[in-house]
Amino acid sequence: MKNKKRNWFWNTLIVLSLIVVAIAYVVHSKNWIKIDGEQFKILSGVYYKELKFSEVNGVTMVDKIPSLERINGFSVQEVEKGIFKDSIYRTEVYIFVDKLSRQKVKVTYNDTLQLFFNVSDSLETQKMYTLFSQKVDSLSKLK
């Protein structure tokens, strides 16, 4: 009877690949939002945006994202994330959307730059919108 030759290299490579895929899924599966004093930070996988509340011009809730040209990013079912290009202003638009069917927070900053985001829970998205609006209103009253 022949001894079976076990190839540990390929088994290790398969296990490591599965671990990397699982980590990538977890990191991209939701938007990681942190409000740090006067800064708003959002992370989803390789996409990251840091924004000072003093740079924000306006905050609104929208039902749809306008038609944009994709520079870098992905769409899977109701998830859309990445960097897009606005054809009117020729500026980058950051999109961090976990549910396309739900309302999104549209943040306009530095006059023409835009950021769209929401989270899976619509109540949490509403809380983020309220918090954003309060921060922007309080900063505009100080000016």
Buried (B, 14 or more C-beta within 10 A) or exposed (E): EEEEEEEEEEEEEEEEEEEEEEEEEEEBEBBBBEBEEEEBEBBBBEBEBEBEBBBBBEBEEEEEBEEBEEEEBEEEEEBBBBBBBBEEEEBBBBBBBBBBEBBBBBBBBEEEBBBBBBBBEEEBBBEBBEBBBEBBEEBEEEE
